[in-house]
Amino acid sequence: RFCYQISRDPQDNFWCADFYGSNVIKVDGKTGAVDVYPTPTPHAAPRRGRTDEQGRFWFAEFWGDSLGVFDPATQSIREFPFSTKYMSPYAAAPDRDGQGWVSSNGSDRVMRVNPATGETIEYLMPVYYDARKVVVDPSTPNTIWLPNKNLAQLIRIELRD
């Protein structure tokens, strides 16, 4: 197994995305038991992700062109595909409204997914952009930070909706 990025949930469990195996891996913080959950899309290549307050693990599916969300309540992964091919989603993070934000490695876009409706919005960035991380600002209701490695910038996105 290869853990691409790690996160922890509110119960102090360890979560990671197994890029080459296309799995999500959980290690129980109390018992050390390991659970492996394959992505519904074979060879999806899950990449960087984060857990939310409900313990859900949100992750980018690099080769699957989707956002994946593992829900511990149902023990299942739900995928939200992007309409544009070759987006190469790199990193994902949930916001406090229950939506997911995803950076793209294959286009100059950042995506927002509403799992309740399945709606995906793609925002075209005004610059040549490649962010390997998505940071949701907890101090505001709708601000996202993206480090742009191509132009050595820190991009701030503030939604007005």
Backbone as a printed PyTorch tensor [residue, N CA C, xyz], in Angstrom:
tensor([[[  0.8460,  -1.1800,   0.0000],
         [  0.0000,   0.0000,   0.0000],
         [  0.8900,   1.2420,   0.0000]],

        [[  0.3900,   2.2850,  -0.6350],
         [  1.1280,   3.5410,  -0.7480],
         [  0.1940,   4.6800,  -0.3440]],

        [[  0.4480,   5.2990,   0.7780],
         [ -0.3890,   6.4100,   1.2340],
         [  0.1380,   7.7130,   0.6670]],

        [[ -0.6770,   8.3160,  -0.1700],
         [ -0.2500,   9.5570,  -0.8230],
         [ -0.3680,  10.7590,   0.0950]],

        [[ -1.4430,  10.8570,   0.8230],
         [ -1.5900,  11.9160,   1.8130],
         [ -2.3830,  11.3670,   2.9750]],

        [[ -2.0860,  11.8580,   4.1590],
         [ -2.7800,  11.3720,   5.3410],
         [ -3.6570,  12.4690,   5.9360]],

        [[ -4.6740,  12.0230,   6.6610],
         [ -5.5650,  12.9240,   7.3840],
         [ -6.0550,  12.1670,   8.6060]],

        [[ -6.6650,  12.8680,   9.5350],
         [ -7.2630,  12.2070,  10.6960],
         [ -8.6580,  12.7530,  10.8910]],

        [[ -9.5290,  11.8950,  11.4050],
         [-10.9220,  12.2900,  11.6130],
         [-11.1490,  12.6690,  13.0750]],

        [[-12.3510,  13.1210,  13.4280],
         [-12.6210,  13.5270,  14.8200],
         [-12.4690,  12.4090,  15.8470]],

        [[-12.5200,  11.1340,  15.4190],
         [-12.3340,  10.0080,  16.3410],
         [-10.8640,   9.5840,  16.4180]],

        [[ -9.9860,  10.3830,  15.8280],
         [ -8.5400,  10.1470,  15.8220],
         [ -8.1420,   8.9190,  15.0090]],

        [[ -8.9320,   8.6200,  13.9710],
         [ -8.5610,   7.5640,  13.0320],
         [ -7.6930,   8.1560,  11.9260]],

        [[ -6.8220,   7.3470,  11.3950],
         [ -5.9080,   7.7190,  10.3230],
         [ -6.5600,   7.3880,   8.9820]],

        [[ -6.5110,   8.3090,   8.0340],
         [ -7.0520,   8.0880,   6.6880],
         [ -5.9850,   8.4320,   5.6630]],

        [[ -5.9750,   7.6810,   4.5660],
         [ -5.0660,   8.0460,   3.4780],
         [ -5.6110,   7.5500,   2.1430]],

        [[ -5.0900,   8.1690,   1.1020],
         [ -5.4290,   7.7880,  -0.2640],
         [ -4.3000,   6.9250,  -0.8120]],

        [[ -4.6400,   5.7280,  -1.2330],
         [ -3.6890,   4.7760,  -1.8140],
         [ -3.7060,   4.9730,  -3.3240]],

        [[ -2.8250,   5.8250,  -3.8160],
         [ -2.7960,   6.2490,  -5.2170],
         [ -2.7070,   5.0710,  -6.1890]],

        [[ -1.7160,   4.2220,  -6.0260],
         [ -1.4890,   3.1370,  -6.9920],
         [ -2.4760,   1.9810,  -6.8430]],

        [[ -2.9680,   1.7510,  -5.6450],
         [ -3.9260,   0.6740,  -5.4340],
         [ -5.3650,   1.0880,  -5.6390]],

        [[ -5.6020,   2.4000,  -5.8060],
         [ -6.9570,   2.9570,  -5.9330],
         [ -7.8480,   2.5480,  -4.7690]],

        [[ -7.3200,   2.7850,  -3.5700],
         [ -8.0500,   2.4890,  -2.3410],
         [ -8.0490,   3.7050,  -1.4260]],

        [[ -8.9740,   3.6930,  -0.4970],
         [ -8.9530,   4.5820,   0.6600],
         [ -8.6730,   3.6770,   1.8510]],

        [[ -7.7450,   4.0980,   2.6930],
         [ -7.3180,   3.2700,   3.8130],
         [ -7.6220,   3.9880,   5.1290]],

        [[ -8.1970,   3.2270,   6.0570],
         [ -8.4770,   3.7390,   7.4030],
         [ -7.7400,   2.8670,   8.4050]],

        [[ -7.0770,   3.5200,   9.3500],
         [ -6.4730,   2.8080,  10.4720],
         [ -7.1760,   3.3000,  11.7280]],

        [[ -7.8100,   2.3710,  12.4450],
         [ -8.5380,   2.7100,  13.6580],
         [ -7.5640,   3.2330,  14.7040]],

        [[ -7.8510,   4.4210,  15.2430],
         [ -6.9610,   5.0570,  16.2090],
         [ -6.8590,   4.3450,  17.5340]],

        [[ -7.8480,   3.5310,  17.8800],
         [ -7.8290,   2.8230,  19.1640],
         [ -7.2730,   1.4070,  19.0500]],

        [[ -7.6700,   0.7010,  17.9910],
         [ -7.2950,  -0.7170,  17.8800],
         [ -6.1490,  -0.9730,  16.9150]],

        [[ -5.9120,  -0.0390,  16.0040],
         [ -4.8910,  -0.2560,  14.9820],
         [ -5.3760,  -1.0970,  13.8200]],

        [[ -6.6540,  -1.4850,  13.8300],
         [ -7.2030,  -2.2870,  12.7280],
         [ -7.1910,  -1.4720,  11.4310]],

        [[ -6.8490,  -2.1420,  10.3370],
         [ -6.7540,  -1.4910,   9.0320],
         [ -7.9220,  -1.9400,   8.1560]],

        [[ -8.6220,  -0.9700,   7.5730],
         [ -9.6870,  -1.2400,   6.6080],
         [ -9.2990,  -0.6090,   5.2840]],

        [[ -9.4980,  -1.3630,   4.2000],
         [ -9.1590,  -0.9030,   2.8560],
         [-10.4380,  -0.8740,   2.0300]],

        [[-10.7190,   0.2770,   1.4220],
         [-11.9320,   0.4600,   0.6220],
         [-11.5380,   0.8180,  -0.8100]],

        [[-11.7970,  -0.0700,  -1.7780],
         [-11.4590,   0.2400,  -3.1740],
         [-12.4010,   1.3110,  -3.7420]],

        [[-11.8640,   2.1450,  -4.6000],
         [-12.7010,   3.1510,  -5.2560],
         [-13.6490,   2.4550,  -6.2310]],

        [[-14.8760,   2.9650,  -6.3980],
         [-15.8110,   2.3540,  -7.3510],
         [-15.2710,   2.3420,  -8.7830]],

        [[-14.5160,   3.3890,  -9.1470],
         [-13.8830,   3.4470, -10.4610],
         [-12.5160,   2.7900, -10.3650]],

        [[-12.2870,   1.6990, -11.1140],
         [-10.9560,   1.0700, -11.0780],
         [ -9.8780,   2.0480, -11.5690]],

        [[ -8.7270,   1.9850, -10.9690],
         [ -7.5800,   2.8180, -11.3610],
         [ -7.8950,   4.3060, -11.2870]],

        [[ -8.6810,   4.7190, -10.3050],
         [ -9.0510,   6.1270, -10.1520],
         [ -7.8920,   6.9710,  -9.6210]],

        [[ -6.9230,   6.3400,  -8.9900],
         [ -5.7490,   7.0220,  -8.4360],
         [ -6.1250,   8.1140,  -7.4400]],

        [[ -6.7040,   7.7260,  -6.2950],
         [ -7.0480,   8.7350,  -5.2940],
         [ -5.8050,   9.4700,  -4.8120]],

        [[ -5.9690,  10.7560,  -4.6600],
         [ -4.8400,  11.5940,  -4.2760],
         [ -5.1680,  12.3500,  -3.0030]],

        [[ -4.6660,  13.4920,  -2.8360],
         [ -4.7620,  14.2580,  -1.5920],
         [ -6.1940,  14.5030,  -1.1430]],

        [[ -6.4090,  14.3580,   0.1750],
         [ -7.7360,  14.5550,   0.7260],
         [ -7.7220,  14.9970,   2.1760]],

        [[ -8.9160,  15.2660,   2.6680],
         [ -9.1130,  15.7220,   4.0460],
         [-10.4020,  15.1370,   4.6040]],

        [[-10.4600,  15.0210,   5.9210],
         [-11.6970,  14.6000,   6.5760],
         [-12.4650,  15.8370,   7.0380]],

        [[-13.7840,  15.6580,   7.2070],
         [-14.6100,  16.7370,   7.7250],
         [-15.0510,  16.4090,   9.1530]],

        [[-15.8900,  17.2470,   9.7300],
         [-16.3250,  17.0750,  11.1190],
         [-17.1780,  15.8230,  11.3130]],

        [[-17.7700,  15.3050,  10.2230],
         [-18.5780,  14.0840,  10.3020],
         [-17.7370,  12.8280,  10.0960]],

        [[-16.4360,  13.0050,   9.8810],
         [-15.5560,  11.8680,   9.6710],
         [-15.4990,  11.3830,   8.2360]],

        [[-16.1410,  12.1050,   7.3150],
         [-16.0700,  11.7210,   5.9000],
         [-14.7090,  12.1190,   5.3360]],

        [[-14.1630,  11.2660,   4.4830],
         [-12.8720,  11.5320,   3.8570],
         [-13.1140,  11.9480,   2.4080]],

        [[-12.7370,  13.1740,   2.0780],
         [-12.9070,  13.7610,   0.7440],
         [-11.5640,  13.6850,   0.0260]],

        [[-11.5490,  13.1930,  -1.2110],
         [-10.2780,  13.0280,  -1.9160],
         [-10.4630,  13.2260,  -3.4210]],

        [[ -9.3900,  13.6090,  -4.0720],
         [ -9.3840,  13.7760,  -5.5220],
         [ -9.0860,  12.4250,  -6.1710]],

        [[ -9.7440,  12.1360,  -7.2900],
         [ -9.4490,  10.9390,  -8.0820],
         [ -8.7550,  11.3930,  -9.3610]],

        [[ -7.4270,  11.3410,  -9.3190],
         [ -6.5750,  11.9130, -10.3630],
         [ -6.8510,  11.3280, -11.7480]],

        [[ -6.8810,  10.0070, -11.8730],
         [ -7.1460,   9.3810, -13.1730],
         [ -8.6360,   9.1620, -13.4050]],

        [[ -9.4330,   9.2750, -12.3700],
         [-10.8800,   9.0880, -12.4840],
         [-11.6400,  10.3610, -12.8080]],

        [[-10.9330,  11.5170, -12.8130],
         [-11.5740,  12.8110, -13.0750],
         [-12.8150,  13.0070, -12.2210]],

        [[-12.6760,  12.7410, -10.9110],
         [-13.8070,  12.8390,  -9.9980],
         [-13.3640,  13.2950,  -8.6150]],

        [[-14.3500,  13.7020,  -7.8360],
         [-14.1770,  13.8780,  -6.3960],
         [-14.7500,  12.6350,  -5.7480]],

        [[-14.0310,  12.0580,  -4.8070],
         [-14.5290,  10.9150,  -4.0580],
         [-14.7890,  11.3140,  -2.6200]],

        [[-15.8420,  10.7440,  -2.0310],
         [-16.1570,  10.9850,  -0.6210],
         [-16.4640,   9.6400,   0.0270]],

        [[-15.6520,   9.2870,   1.0260],
         [-15.9380,   8.0810,   1.7930],
         [-16.7800,   8.4810,   2.9950]],

        [[-17.9210,   7.8220,   3.1680],
         [-18.8230,   8.0950,   4.2830],
         [-18.7410,   6.9380,   5.2740]],

        [[-18.2200,   7.1760,   6.4880],
         [-18.1040,   6.0840,   7.4540],
         [-19.4570,   5.5450,   7.9190]],

        [[-20.5130,   6.3450,   7.8150],
         [-21.8400,   5.8830,   8.2390],
         [-22.3560,   4.7730,   7.3330]],

        [[-22.0450,   4.8540,   6.0400],
         [-22.5100,   3.8410,   5.0810],
         [-21.3880,   2.8970,   4.6460]],

        [[-20.1550,   3.1940,   5.0850],
         [-18.9780,   2.4060,   4.6970],
         [-18.8470,   2.3390,   3.1720]],

        [[-19.1150,   3.4530,   2.4950],
         [-19.0670,   3.4450,   1.0300],
         [-18.4660,   4.7410,   0.4970]],

        [[-17.9970,   4.6370,  -0.7350],
         [-17.4310,   5.7760,  -1.4470],
         [-18.4290,   6.2310,  -2.4970]],

        [[-18.6660,   7.5200,  -2.5270],
         [-19.5010,   8.1180,  -3.5590],
         [-18.5990,   8.9770,  -4.4390]],

        [[-18.7790,   8.8760,  -5.7430],
         [-17.9470,   9.6350,  -6.6840],
         [-18.7870,  10.7020,  -7.3830]],

        [[-18.1460,  11.8490,  -7.6330],
         [-18.7730,  12.9610,  -8.3400],
         [-17.8790,  13.3080,  -9.5330]],

        [[-18.2230,  12.7920, -10.7240],
         [-17.3740,  13.0140, -11.8990],
         [-17.4830,  14.4450, -12.4260]],

        [[-16.3940,  14.9030, -13.0160],
         [-16.3650,  16.2230, -13.6400],
         [-16.7210,  16.0890, -15.1100]],

        [[-17.3830,  17.0890, -15.6630],
         [-17.8430,  17.0270, -17.0530],
         [-16.7010,  17.2000, -18.0470]],

        [[-15.6660,  17.9020, -17.6480],
         [-14.5220,  18.1190, -18.5230],
         [-13.5260,  16.9770, -18.3400]],

        [[-13.0980,  16.3860, -19.4440],
         [-12.1210,  15.2930, -19.3890],
         [-10.7160,  15.8360, -19.1010]],

        [[ -9.9120,  14.9770, -18.5200],
         [ -8.5000,  15.2560, -18.2290],
         [ -8.3170,  16.4450, -17.2900]],

        [[ -9.2190,  16.5660, -16.3240],
         [ -9.0770,  17.6020, -15.2970],
         [ -7.9150,  17.2730, -14.3590]],

        [[ -7.6350,  16.0010, -14.1960],
         [ -6.5800,  15.5410, -13.2930],
         [ -6.6940,  16.2000, -11.9200]],

        [[ -7.8060,  15.9450, -11.2160],
         [ -7.9680,  16.5380,  -9.8870],
         [ -6.8470,  16.0940,  -8.9580]],

        [[ -6.2900,  17.0430,  -8.2430],
         [ -5.0950,  16.7610,  -7.4600],
         [ -5.3400,  16.7270,  -5.9610]],

        [[ -6.0860,  17.7020,  -5.4570],
         [ -6.3250,  17.7860,  -4.0170],
         [ -7.7780,  18.1610,  -3.7780]],

        [[ -8.3180,  17.6810,  -2.6490],
         [ -9.7070,  17.9820,  -2.3030],
         [ -9.8040,  18.3540,  -0.8300]],

        [[-10.7650,  19.2270,  -0.5390],
         [-11.0210,  19.6170,   0.8430],
         [-12.4890,  19.9950,   0.9920]],

        [[-13.1070,  19.5990,   2.0990],
         [-14.4970,  19.9840,   2.3470],
         [-14.5660,  21.3720,   2.9800]],

        [[-15.6700,  22.0760,   2.7100],
         [-15.8860,  23.3300,   3.4250],
         [-16.9260,  23.1040,   4.5140]],

        [[-17.2050,  24.1110,   5.2870],
         [-18.1050,  23.9180,   6.4240],
         [-19.5720,  23.8660,   6.0260]],

        [[-19.8670,  24.1220,   4.7420],
         [-21.2320,  24.0000,   4.2340],
         [-21.5050,  22.6230,   3.6380]],

        [[-20.5080,  21.7120,   3.7360],
         [-20.6980,  20.3600,   3.2220],
         [-20.4300,  20.2160,   1.7390]],

        [[-19.7260,  21.1850,   1.1530],
         [-19.3470,  21.0850,  -0.2520],
         [-17.8640,  20.7650,  -0.3470]],

        [[-17.4600,  20.2120,  -1.4770],
         [-16.0710,  19.8470,  -1.6800],
         [-15.4130,  20.7540,  -2.6990]],

        [[-14.1660,  21.1040,  -2.4390],
         [-13.3560,  21.9250,  -3.3490],
         [-12.2090,  21.0720,  -3.8670]],

        [[-11.9350,  21.1820,  -5.1560],
         [-10.9310,  20.3340,  -5.7880],
         [-10.0560,  21.1800,  -6.6990]],

        [[ -8.7440,  21.0330,  -6.5680],
         [ -7.8240,  21.7080,  -7.4850],
         [ -7.5600,  20.7870,  -8.6730]],

        [[ -7.2400,  21.3870,  -9.7980],
         [ -6.9920,  20.6340, -11.0240],
         [ -5.5360,  20.7530, -11.4290]],

        [[ -4.9630,  19.6290, -11.8070],
         [ -3.5860,  19.5890, -12.2800],
         [ -3.5410,  19.6010, -13.7990]],

        [[ -4.6770,  19.3710, -14.4570],
         [ -4.7150,  19.2620, -15.9150],
         [ -5.4260,  20.4010, -16.6120]],

        [[ -5.9350,  21.3620, -15.8560],
         [ -6.6010,  22.5240, -16.4500],
         [ -6.4590,  23.6920, -15.4920]],

        [[ -6.7380,  24.8550, -15.9510],
         [ -6.6510,  26.0390, -15.1030],
         [ -7.9850,  26.2940, -14.4150]],

        [[ -8.4690,  25.2680, -13.6940],
         [ -9.7680,  25.3640, -13.0310],
         [ -9.6830,  24.8780, -11.5870]],

        [[-10.6170,  25.3830, -10.8040],
         [-10.8800,  24.8340,  -9.4800],
         [-12.3580,  24.4610,  -9.4940]],

        [[-12.6950,  23.3450,  -8.8620],
         [-14.0600,  22.8410,  -8.9270],
         [-14.6880,  22.8260,  -7.5380]],

        [[-16.0000,  23.0760,  -7.5230],
         [-16.7830,  22.9820,  -6.2860],
         [-17.8900,  21.9660,  -6.5290]],

        [[-18.0570,  21.0320,  -5.5980],
         [-19.0630,  19.9780,  -5.7330],
         [-20.0180,  20.0490,  -4.5430]],

        [[-21.3090,  20.0180,  -4.8500],
         [-22.3350,  19.9470,  -3.8200],
         [-22.8500,  18.5160,  -3.7970]],

        [[-22.4430,  17.6990,  -2.8030],
         [-22.8610,  16.2990,  -2.7820],
         [-24.3710,  16.1110,  -2.5880]],

        [[-25.0390,  17.0820,  -1.9910],
         [-26.4810,  16.9570,  -1.7700],
         [-27.2470,  16.9820,  -3.0880]],

        [[-26.7620,  17.7770,  -4.0480],
         [-27.4500,  17.9120,  -5.3370],
         [-26.7020,  17.2500,  -6.4860]],

        [[-25.3990,  16.9660,  -6.2840],
         [-24.5690,  16.4350,  -7.3530],
         [-24.0510,  17.5160,  -8.2890]],

        [[-24.4270,  18.7690,  -8.0220],
         [-23.9930,  19.8730,  -8.8910],
         [-22.4950,  20.1160,  -8.7570]],

        [[-21.8430,  20.2910,  -9.9080],
         [-20.4260,  20.6340,  -9.9560],
         [-20.2730,  21.9420, -10.7020]],

        [[-19.5160,  22.8520, -10.1120],
         [-19.2200,  24.1270, -10.7610],
         [-17.7220,  24.1850, -10.9850]],

        [[-17.3290,  24.5040, -12.2100],
         [-15.9160,  24.6560, -12.5560],
         [-15.6200,  26.1410, -12.7200]],

        [[-14.6290,  26.6260, -11.9770],
         [-14.2350,  28.0300, -12.0480],
         [-12.9250,  28.1180, -12.8270]],

        [[-12.9550,  28.8110, -13.9440],
         [-11.7460,  29.0320, -14.7360],
         [-10.9050,  30.0930, -14.0420]],

        [[ -9.6540,  29.7690, -13.7760],
         [ -8.7680,  30.6940, -13.0920],
         [ -8.2330,  31.7220, -14.0890]],

        [[ -7.9420,  32.9370, -13.6350],
         [ -7.4670,  33.9860, -14.5550],
         [ -5.9790,  33.8910, -14.8840]],

        [[ -5.2810,  32.9160, -14.2900],
         [ -3.8390,  32.7690, -14.5220],
         [ -3.5080,  31.3040, -14.7760]],

        [[ -2.3300,  31.0680, -15.3310],
         [ -1.7730,  29.7340, -15.4820],
         [ -1.5850,  29.1750, -14.0790]],

        [[ -2.2410,  28.0550, -13.7890],
         [ -2.3620,  27.6510, -12.4000],
         [ -2.1920,  26.1470, -12.2260]],

        [[ -1.5600,  25.7730, -11.1250],
         [ -1.4300,  24.3770, -10.7190],
         [ -1.2860,  24.3670,  -9.2050]],

        [[ -2.3480,  24.0270,  -8.5180],
         [ -2.3220,  23.9890,  -7.0550],
         [ -2.3440,  22.5420,  -6.5980]],

        [[ -1.3970,  22.1720,  -5.7750],
         [ -1.3070,  20.8190,  -5.2540],
         [ -1.9660,  20.6930,  -3.8860]],

        [[ -2.6400,  21.7730,  -3.4790],
         [ -3.2970,  21.7880,  -2.1790],
         [ -4.4920,  22.7310,  -2.2530]],

        [[ -5.5290,  22.4210,  -1.4870],
         [ -6.6940,  23.2900,  -1.3390],
         [ -6.8540,  23.5500,   0.1520]],

        [[ -6.9240,  24.8050,   0.5310],
         [ -7.0980,  25.1600,   1.9350],
         [ -8.3910,  25.9520,   2.0680]],

        [[ -9.3260,  25.4070,   2.8300],
         [-10.5740,  26.0990,   3.1140],
         [-10.3450,  26.9210,   4.3780]],

        [[-10.5460,  28.2240,   4.2660],
         [-10.3040,  29.1390,   5.3790],
         [-11.4130,  28.9900,   6.4170]],

        [[-11.1030,  28.5030,   7.6260],
         [-12.1570,  28.2970,   8.6260],
         [-12.6640,  29.5960,   9.2480]],

        [[-11.9830,  30.7160,   9.0120],
         [-12.3910,  31.9750,   9.6340],
         [-13.4650,  32.7150,   8.8410]],

        [[-13.7350,  32.2640,   7.6270],
         [-14.7580,  32.8990,   6.8010],
         [-15.6560,  31.8180,   6.2100]],

        [[-16.8800,  32.1740,   5.8270],
         [-17.7760,  31.1430,   5.3010],
         [-17.4620,  30.6860,   3.8790]],

        [[-16.7030,  31.4560,   3.1140],
         [-16.5610,  31.1060,   1.7000],
         [-15.2460,  31.5640,   1.0790]],

        [[-14.1350,  31.3290,   1.7590],
         [-12.8300,  31.6910,   1.2080],
         [-11.9650,  30.4420,   1.0730]],

        [[-11.3610,  30.3070,  -0.0940],
         [-10.4890,  29.1810,  -0.4230],
         [ -9.1170,  29.7420,  -0.7840]],

        [[ -8.0690,  29.0680,  -0.3390],
         [ -6.6920,  29.4540,  -0.6810],
         [ -6.0630,  28.3370,  -1.5150]],

        [[ -5.3580,  28.7350,  -2.5700],
         [ -4.6740,  27.7940,  -3.4560],
         [ -3.2350,  28.2600,  -3.6650]],

        [[ -2.2510,  27.4480,  -3.3160],
         [ -0.8710,  27.8060,  -3.6640],
         [ -0.6170,  27.4630,  -5.1310]],

        [[ -0.2830,  28.4590,  -5.9350],
         [ -0.0480,  28.2630,  -7.3640],
         [  1.4410,  28.0510,  -7.5990]],

        [[  1.8290,  26.8000,  -7.7960],
         [  3.2550,  26.4940,  -7.9500],
         [  3.8340,  26.9950,  -9.2640]],

        [[  2.9980,  27.1840, -10.2900],
         [  3.5140,  27.6240, -11.5940],
         [  4.0150,  29.0610, -11.5850]],

        [[  3.3590,  29.9260, -10.8330],
         [  3.7200,  31.3430, -10.8330],
         [  4.1420,  31.8470,  -9.4530]],

        [[  4.3990,  30.9240,  -8.5260],
         [  4.8120,  31.2900,  -7.1670],
         [  3.8400,  32.2980,  -6.5560]],

        [[  2.5450,  31.9300,  -6.5800],
         [  1.4980,  32.8090,  -6.0630],
         [  0.6690,  32.0720,  -5.0080]],

        [[  0.0090,  32.8570,  -4.1990],
         [ -1.0090,  32.3510,  -3.3050],
         [ -2.3220,  32.9760,  -3.7800]],

        [[ -3.2470,  32.1270,  -4.2220],
         [ -4.5100,  32.6080,  -4.7870],
         [ -5.6000,  32.5290,  -3.7350]],

        [[ -6.3210,  33.6130,  -3.5960],
         [ -7.4660,  33.6640,  -2.6760],
         [ -8.7380,  33.7280,  -3.4980]],

        [[ -9.6610,  32.8060,  -3.2320],
         [-10.9560,  32.8080,  -3.8900],
         [-11.9980,  33.1050,  -2.8190]],

        [[-12.7680,  34.1370,  -3.0390],
         [-13.8290,  34.4910,  -2.1000],
         [-15.1400,  34.5480,  -2.8660]],

        [[-16.0310,  33.6320,  -2.5520],
         [-17.3250,  33.5810,  -3.2180],
         [-18.2900,  34.5730,  -2.6190]],

        [[-19.1480,  35.0840,  -3.4380],
         [-20.1210,  36.0740,  -2.9900],
         [-21.5360,  35.5340,  -3.0060]],

        [[-21.6940,  34.1720,  -3.0710],
         [-23.0420,  33.6200,  -3.1340],
         [-23.5470,  33.1150,  -1.8190]]])
